[in-house]
């Protein structure tokens, strides 16, 4: 399955910020117009469906970041 431009942007952003727990919530919102939880859900779906076209170690690292951010209880809603 090929990626859309938006999926490419999501993966590129994730790669850029993977060493920093996925990036600041505010940057995610400003860049994508998405709450962080929705961004990480979308990234996880891209990784799960195999359209990320990344090597297995990179997919594993990003999946770990997604899992961490999705289970984190301190993610705030940006608009509040």
CORDA-V793045 format. One line per field, one symbol per residue. ss: DSSP state (h for helix, s for strand, l for the rest). Layout:
ss = ???
//
This chain:
ss = llllhhhhhhhhhhhhhhhhllllhhhhhhhhlllhhhhhhhhhhhhhlllllllhhhhhhhhhhhhhhhhlllllllll
//
